Protein backbone atom coordinates (compact mmCIF):
# COMPACT_ATOMS: atom_id res chain seq x y z
CA UNK A 1 0.00 0.00 0.00
CA UNK A 2 2.87 2.36 0.75
CA UNK A 3 4.56 1.67 -2.56
CA UNK A 4 1.37 1.97 -4.60
CA UNK A 5 0.37 5.10 -2.70
CA UNK A 6 3.70 6.75 -3.49
CA UNK A 7 3.30 5.88 -7.14
CA UNK A 8 -0.26 7.22 -7.29
CA UNK A 9 0.91 10.48 -5.74
CA UNK A 10 3.38 10.89 -8.58
CA UNK A 11 1.37 9.62 -11.54
CA UNK A 12 -2.23 10.23 -12.58
CA UNK A 13 -4.83 7.59 -13.43
CA UNK A 14 -3.98 7.65 -17.13
CA UNK A 15 -0.65 6.12 -16.22
CA UNK A 16 -2.17 3.17 -14.36
CA UNK A 17 0.23 0.77 -16.06
CA UNK A 18 2.90 1.66 -13.54
CA UNK A 19 0.46 1.36 -10.65
CA UNK A 20 -0.44 -2.15 -11.75
CA UNK A 21 3.23 -3.05 -11.87
CA UNK A 22 3.67 -1.61 -8.40
CA UNK A 23 0.80 -3.65 -7.06
CA UNK A 24 2.34 -6.86 -8.37
CA UNK A 25 5.69 -6.03 -6.81
CA UNK A 26 4.07 -5.10 -3.49
CA UNK A 27 1.96 -8.27 -3.33
CA UNK A 28 5.08 -10.36 -3.69
CA UNK A 29 7.15 -8.16 -1.37
CA UNK A 30 4.70 -8.45 1.50
CA UNK A 31 6.33 -11.68 2.70
CA UNK A 32 9.94 -10.54 2.48
CA UNK A 33 12.26 -9.64 5.35
CA UNK A 34 12.99 -5.93 5.74
CA UNK A 35 16.39 -5.94 4.08
CA UNK A 36 14.89 -7.48 0.93
CA UNK A 37 11.99 -5.03 0.96
CA UNK A 38 14.48 -2.18 0.98
CA UNK A 39 16.22 -3.69 -2.05
CA UNK A 40 12.95 -3.67 -3.97
CA UNK A 41 11.42 -0.39 -2.79
CA UNK A 42 14.29 1.93 -1.90
CA UNK A 43 13.14 5.39 -2.95
CA UNK A 44 10.65 5.72 -5.79
CA UNK A 45 12.13 8.23 -8.26
CA UNK A 46 10.18 11.47 -8.63
CA UNK A 47 10.00 11.28 -12.39
CA UNK A 48 6.93 12.02 -14.49
CA UNK A 49 8.14 9.63 -17.15
CA UNK A 50 6.33 6.32 -16.61
CA UNK A 51 8.90 4.38 -18.62
CA UNK A 52 11.72 5.71 -16.45
CA UNK A 53 10.06 4.84 -13.16
CA UNK A 54 8.81 1.50 -14.48
CA UNK A 55 12.35 0.70 -15.58
CA UNK A 56 13.57 1.60 -12.10
CA UNK A 57 11.20 -0.93 -10.51
CA UNK A 58 12.12 -3.58 -13.08
CA UNK A 59 15.79 -2.97 -12.36
CA UNK A 60 15.19 -3.42 -8.62
CA UNK A 61 13.31 -6.65 -9.25
CA UNK A 62 15.91 -7.90 -11.69
CA UNK A 63 18.71 -7.53 -9.16
CA UNK A 64 17.88 -10.77 -7.39
CA UNK A 65 19.41 -14.15 -8.28
CA UNK A 66 17.73 -16.23 -10.97
CA UNK A 67 16.74 -19.89 -10.83
CA UNK A 68 15.70 -20.74 -14.37
CA UNK A 69 12.94 -18.29 -15.21
CA UNK A 70 12.26 -17.62 -11.54
CA UNK A 71 13.68 -14.96 -9.25
CA UNK A 72 14.49 -15.96 -5.67
CA UNK A 73 13.82 -13.21 -3.12
CA UNK A 74 14.28 -14.14 0.53
CA UNK A 75 11.98 -17.05 1.29
CA UNK A 76 9.88 -16.50 -1.83
CA UNK A 77 10.23 -17.60 -5.39
CA UNK A 78 8.88 -15.14 -7.96
CA UNK A 79 8.08 -15.93 -11.55
CA UNK A 80 8.91 -12.97 -13.77
CA UNK A 81 6.63 -12.83 -16.79
CA UNK A 82 5.89 -10.57 -19.71
CA UNK A 83 2.25 -9.47 -19.71
CA UNK A 84 0.99 -6.97 -22.29
CA UNK A 85 4.49 -5.61 -22.66
CA UNK A 86 4.96 -5.29 -18.91
CA UNK A 87 7.34 -7.26 -16.74
CA UNK A 88 5.49 -8.46 -13.66
CA UNK A 89 6.28 -10.78 -10.77
CA UNK A 90 3.97 -13.47 -9.54
CA UNK A 91 4.25 -15.95 -6.69
CA UNK A 92 5.38 -19.28 -8.06
CA UNK A 93 4.12 -22.60 -6.76
CA UNK A 94 7.04 -24.73 -5.59
CA UNK A 95 6.95 -28.51 -5.49
CA UNK A 96 7.27 -30.10 -2.07
CA UNK A 97 9.57 -32.99 -1.30
CA UNK A 98 8.15 -36.45 -1.87
CA UNK A 99 9.20 -37.70 1.58
CA UNK A 100 7.54 -37.31 4.95
CA UNK A 101 8.66 -35.99 8.33
CA UNK A 102 9.65 -38.63 10.86
CA UNK A 103 9.84 -37.71 14.52
CA UNK A 104 12.38 -39.27 16.86
CA UNK A 105 10.77 -41.62 19.39
CA UNK A 106 13.46 -40.75 21.95
CA UNK A 107 12.99 -36.97 21.76
CA UNK A 108 10.56 -34.35 23.07
CA UNK A 109 8.45 -32.19 20.74
CA UNK A 110 7.04 -28.93 22.10
CA UNK A 111 3.81 -27.45 20.76
CA UNK A 112 2.83 -23.95 21.89
CA UNK A 113 -0.89 -23.35 21.68
CA UNK A 114 -0.96 -27.09 22.20
CA UNK A 115 -4.28 -27.10 24.06
CA UNK A 116 -6.24 -25.38 21.30
CA UNK A 117 -7.93 -27.08 18.37
CA UNK A 118 -5.02 -26.42 15.99
CA UNK A 119 -2.32 -27.37 18.50
CA UNK A 120 -4.10 -30.61 19.34
CA UNK A 121 -4.19 -31.58 15.67
CA UNK A 122 -0.45 -30.92 15.48
CA UNK A 123 0.10 -33.08 18.56
CA UNK A 124 -1.89 -35.97 17.05
CA UNK A 125 0.00 -35.59 13.80
CA UNK A 126 3.36 -35.66 15.59
CA UNK A 127 2.34 -38.87 17.33
CA UNK A 128 1.45 -40.30 13.94
CA UNK A 129 4.92 -39.29 12.72
CA UNK A 130 6.54 -41.34 15.46
CA UNK A 131 6.82 -38.89 18.36
CA UNK A 132 6.47 -40.55 21.76
CA UNK A 133 7.06 -37.54 24.01
CA UNK A 134 4.92 -34.42 23.61
CA UNK A 135 5.19 -31.21 25.62
CA UNK A 136 2.04 -29.14 25.11
CA UNK A 137 1.99 -25.50 26.22
CA UNK A 138 -1.19 -23.50 26.83
CA UNK A 139 -2.39 -20.68 29.05
CA UNK A 140 -5.58 -22.39 30.23
CA UNK A 141 -6.53 -25.80 31.56
CA UNK A 142 -7.24 -28.50 28.95
CA UNK A 143 -10.84 -28.85 27.80
CA UNK A 144 -12.76 -32.12 28.08
CA UNK A 145 -12.13 -32.72 24.36
CA UNK A 146 -8.41 -32.15 24.88
CA UNK A 147 -8.28 -34.53 27.84
CA UNK A 148 -10.04 -37.20 25.78
CA UNK A 149 -7.49 -36.81 22.99
CA UNK A 150 -4.60 -36.99 25.45
CA UNK A 151 -6.06 -40.21 26.87
CA UNK A 152 -6.16 -41.74 23.39
CA UNK A 153 -2.54 -40.79 22.76
CA UNK A 154 -1.41 -42.15 26.11
CA UNK A 155 -3.24 -45.40 25.43
CA UNK A 156 -1.11 -45.70 22.28
CA UNK A 157 2.15 -45.29 24.18
CA UNK A 158 2.63 -41.51 23.79
CA UNK A 159 3.72 -39.53 26.83
CA UNK A 160 1.74 -36.28 26.90
CA UNK A 161 3.05 -33.56 29.21
CA UNK A 162 0.86 -30.49 29.63
CA UNK A 163 2.12 -27.20 31.07
CA UNK A 164 -0.22 -24.30 31.84
CA UNK A 165 2.25 -21.60 30.82
CA UNK A 166 2.16 -18.41 28.77
CA UNK A 167 4.66 -19.02 25.95
CA UNK A 168 5.67 -15.35 26.11
CA UNK A 169 6.66 -15.67 29.80
CA UNK A 170 10.43 -16.06 29.52
CA UNK A 171 11.07 -17.23 33.07
CA UNK A 172 8.28 -19.81 33.01
CA UNK A 173 9.34 -21.10 29.60
CA UNK A 174 12.97 -21.33 30.69
CA UNK A 175 11.86 -23.67 33.47
CA UNK A 176 9.75 -25.74 31.06
CA UNK A 177 12.51 -26.11 28.49
CA UNK A 178 14.99 -26.99 31.26
CA UNK A 179 12.90 -30.12 31.88
CA UNK A 180 13.97 -31.38 28.44
CA UNK A 181 17.16 -33.36 28.79
CA UNK A 182 16.48 -33.80 32.51
CA UNK A 183 13.07 -35.16 33.51
CA UNK A 184 12.06 -35.39 29.84
CA UNK A 185 13.98 -36.54 26.76
CA UNK A 186 15.98 -33.93 24.88
CA UNK A 187 14.02 -31.34 22.93
CA UNK A 188 14.35 -31.83 19.16
CA UNK A 189 11.34 -30.01 17.74
CA UNK A 190 9.39 -26.79 18.39
CA UNK A 191 6.01 -26.07 16.81
CA UNK A 192 4.79 -22.55 17.57
CA UNK A 193 1.04 -22.60 16.97
CA UNK A 194 0.01 -20.16 19.71
CA UNK A 195 -1.87 -17.13 18.56
CA UNK A 196 -4.90 -14.86 18.82
CA UNK A 197 -6.50 -13.68 15.60
CA UNK A 198 -8.09 -10.35 16.58
CA UNK A 199 -10.37 -8.33 14.29
CA UNK A 200 -10.28 -4.57 14.66
CA UNK A 201 -10.13 -1.79 12.07
CA UNK A 202 -6.91 0.19 11.97
CA UNK A 203 -8.46 3.46 13.18
CA UNK A 204 -9.56 1.86 16.45
CA UNK A 205 -6.43 -0.15 17.20
CA UNK A 206 -4.86 0.71 20.53
CA UNK A 207 -1.88 -0.59 22.47
CA UNK A 208 -3.94 -3.15 24.37
CA UNK A 209 -5.47 -4.65 21.22
CA UNK A 210 -2.07 -4.84 19.55
CA UNK A 211 -0.44 -6.39 22.59
CA UNK A 212 -3.13 -9.08 22.82
CA UNK A 213 -2.32 -10.23 19.28
CA UNK A 214 1.43 -9.60 19.23
CA UNK A 215 2.26 -11.20 22.60
CA UNK A 216 1.57 -14.87 21.82
CA UNK A 217 2.93 -14.84 18.26
CA UNK A 218 5.79 -12.33 18.41
CA UNK A 219 6.93 -12.40 22.05
CA UNK A 220 6.28 -16.14 22.23
CA UNK A 221 8.33 -16.80 19.12
CA UNK A 222 11.20 -14.68 20.44
CA UNK A 223 11.23 -16.57 23.72
CA UNK A 224 11.26 -19.94 21.96
CA UNK A 225 13.97 -18.78 19.55
CA UNK A 226 16.25 -17.44 22.26
CA UNK A 227 15.79 -20.27 24.76
CA UNK A 228 16.48 -22.96 22.15
CA UNK A 229 19.28 -21.14 20.30
CA UNK A 230 21.96 -23.55 21.50
CA UNK A 231 19.91 -26.74 21.26
CA UNK A 232 20.38 -29.19 18.36
CA UNK A 233 16.82 -28.98 17.06
CA UNK A 234 15.62 -30.90 14.03
CA UNK A 235 12.61 -28.64 13.50
CA UNK A 236 11.50 -25.14 14.48
CA UNK A 237 8.12 -24.51 12.89
CA UNK A 238 6.25 -21.21 13.00
CA UNK A 239 2.55 -21.12 12.17
CA UNK A 240 2.21 -17.94 10.12
CA UNK A 241 -0.75 -16.82 8.02
CA UNK A 242 -1.76 -15.70 4.55
CA UNK A 243 -2.47 -12.39 6.28
CA UNK A 244 1.31 -11.86 6.18
CA UNK A 245 1.26 -12.31 2.40
CA UNK A 246 -1.54 -10.02 1.24
CA UNK A 247 -3.02 -8.56 4.42
CA UNK A 248 -6.45 -9.15 5.90
CA UNK A 249 -9.36 -6.81 6.54
CA UNK A 250 -9.38 -5.63 10.14
CA UNK A 251 -6.19 -7.54 10.96
CA UNK A 252 -3.29 -5.14 10.52
CA UNK A 253 -1.87 -6.20 13.90
CA UNK A 254 -2.33 -9.89 13.10
CA UNK A 255 -0.68 -9.48 9.68
CA UNK A 256 2.26 -7.70 11.31
CA UNK A 257 2.64 -10.46 13.90
CA UNK A 258 2.81 -13.11 11.20
CA UNK A 259 5.27 -11.08 9.13
CA UNK A 260 7.51 -11.20 12.19
CA UNK A 261 7.34 -14.99 12.19
CA UNK A 262 8.37 -15.10 8.54
CA UNK A 263 11.28 -12.73 9.21
CA UNK A 264 12.35 -14.74 12.26
CA UNK A 265 12.50 -17.89 10.15
CA UNK A 266 14.73 -16.06 7.66
CA UNK A 267 17.01 -14.89 10.45
CA UNK A 268 17.29 -18.37 11.96
CA UNK A 269 18.17 -19.91 8.62
CA UNK A 270 20.76 -17.20 8.03
CA UNK A 271 22.33 -18.25 11.34
CA UNK A 272 22.35 -21.89 10.31
CA UNK A 273 19.45 -22.89 12.56
CA UNK A 274 16.41 -24.89 11.41
CA UNK A 275 13.28 -22.86 10.73
CA UNK A 276 10.11 -23.19 8.70
CA UNK A 277 7.39 -20.54 8.64
CA UNK A 278 4.15 -21.64 6.97
CA UNK A 279 1.67 -18.98 5.84
CA UNK A 280 -1.46 -21.02 6.44
CA UNK A 281 -4.85 -20.24 5.04
CA UNK A 282 -7.96 -20.91 7.14
CA UNK A 283 -8.19 -24.42 8.61
CA UNK A 284 -11.43 -26.36 8.72
CA UNK A 285 -12.55 -27.76 12.05
CA UNK A 286 -11.21 -25.28 14.56
CA UNK A 287 -8.73 -22.83 13.05
CA UNK A 288 -8.47 -19.15 14.00
CA UNK A 289 -10.68 -17.73 11.24
CA UNK A 290 -14.15 -16.73 12.42
CA UNK A 291 -17.20 -17.70 10.34
CA UNK A 292 -17.38 -14.11 9.05
CA UNK A 293 -13.71 -14.21 8.02
CA UNK A 294 -14.22 -17.59 6.38
CA UNK A 295 -17.12 -16.15 4.36
CA UNK A 296 -14.99 -13.24 3.17
CA UNK A 297 -12.17 -15.57 2.18
CA UNK A 298 -14.55 -17.93 0.42
CA UNK A 299 -15.90 -15.01 -1.61
CA UNK A 300 -12.32 -14.35 -2.72
CA UNK A 301 -11.84 -17.99 -3.69
CA UNK A 302 -9.89 -19.07 -0.60
CA UNK A 303 -11.24 -22.41 0.62
CA UNK A 304 -10.78 -24.00 4.04
CA UNK A 305 -7.78 -26.29 4.43
CA UNK A 306 -8.56 -29.88 5.35
CA UNK A 307 -6.38 -30.55 8.42
CA UNK A 308 -5.17 -33.90 7.09
CA UNK A 309 -4.04 -32.33 3.82
CA UNK A 310 -2.45 -29.36 5.59
CA UNK A 311 -0.48 -31.57 7.95
CA UNK A 312 0.60 -33.86 5.12
CA UNK A 313 1.95 -30.78 3.32
CA UNK A 314 3.72 -29.70 6.51
CA UNK A 315 5.38 -33.10 6.74
CA UNK A 316 6.60 -32.86 3.16
CA UNK A 317 7.89 -29.32 3.71
CA UNK A 318 9.86 -30.48 6.76
CA UNK A 319 11.20 -33.48 4.86
CA UNK A 320 12.46 -31.20 2.11
C-alpha positions, 0 to 999 in steps of 0.5 A: 500500500505504501509503494502503490500510494507513493506511485499514485501520488506521482502519476495520474490515473492515465498512467495506471500501467505503472500502478499495476506493476507496483501492485504486483511487486508489493503483493510479492514483497509483503512476505519478504524480510525488511532488508529485501523489501528495501532492495525492492522499494528503496526510494521511488524516483520522482520522475513524471516519465512512466517508462523511467520509473517503471524501468527503475522498478524492473531494475530493482526486481531484476537484481535478485538471483535467478533460478531458471525463469524464476527470481528468488527473493528471501523465502519467496520464489517469484516468476517474472513474466511478460504481460501486455508488454509489462514485466510483472512478478507473480508468486510461483508454486514450488513442489514439495519434497516427496518424503515425509517428516519422521519424529524421533521416538526418543525426543521431546516435541514442544507445541505452543498453543498445544491445548487449542484445536489447531495445537491438538491436531499438530500433537496428534500428527506428531504422534502419527509421525513417530513422536512418543514424548509431547510437551504441550503449552497452553495458558488455560486448563485443557478442555474435556475434548483435549483430555479425551485426545490426550487419553487416546494418545497415552493409550497408544504409548505416547507420553503427553506432558501439559504445562499451563504456561504463557509461551511469552513468559520467559522465566516460566518457559525457561523452566519448562525447556529446562525439563527437556534433557532432565526429567524429559527426553531432549528437545528436538522439535518446536512447533509454535502454533500459539496465537490470537487472531483479533479483528479490529479496524486500523483506526480503532487499534490501541496498544492493548489490542495490539499487545493481545495479538502480538504477545503470543505470536511475536513475544512467544516466538522470540522466547522460543527462539532465544531459549532454544538457540543452543539446542540441536533442534531438528525442526523449528516450525512457525505457524504464520498466516496468509495475512502476512502475504496479502493482508487481511481486513481488520487484521493489521496487527495480526498481519504484522505479527505473522510477518515477524514470524516469517522474518524470524524464520529467515534470520534463523536460517541465516544463522544456520538454525532450522526454521520453517514458517508456513503462511497457512490459510484458514483451517477447517474444524477449529482454526483461528478464522471466524465464520465471518472471516471464512465467508470473506475468504470464500468469496475471494476464492480461498477455501478452508484447508482440510487438516489432514491435507495441511499436515501432510503438506507440513510433513513434506515441507519439513522433509524437504 
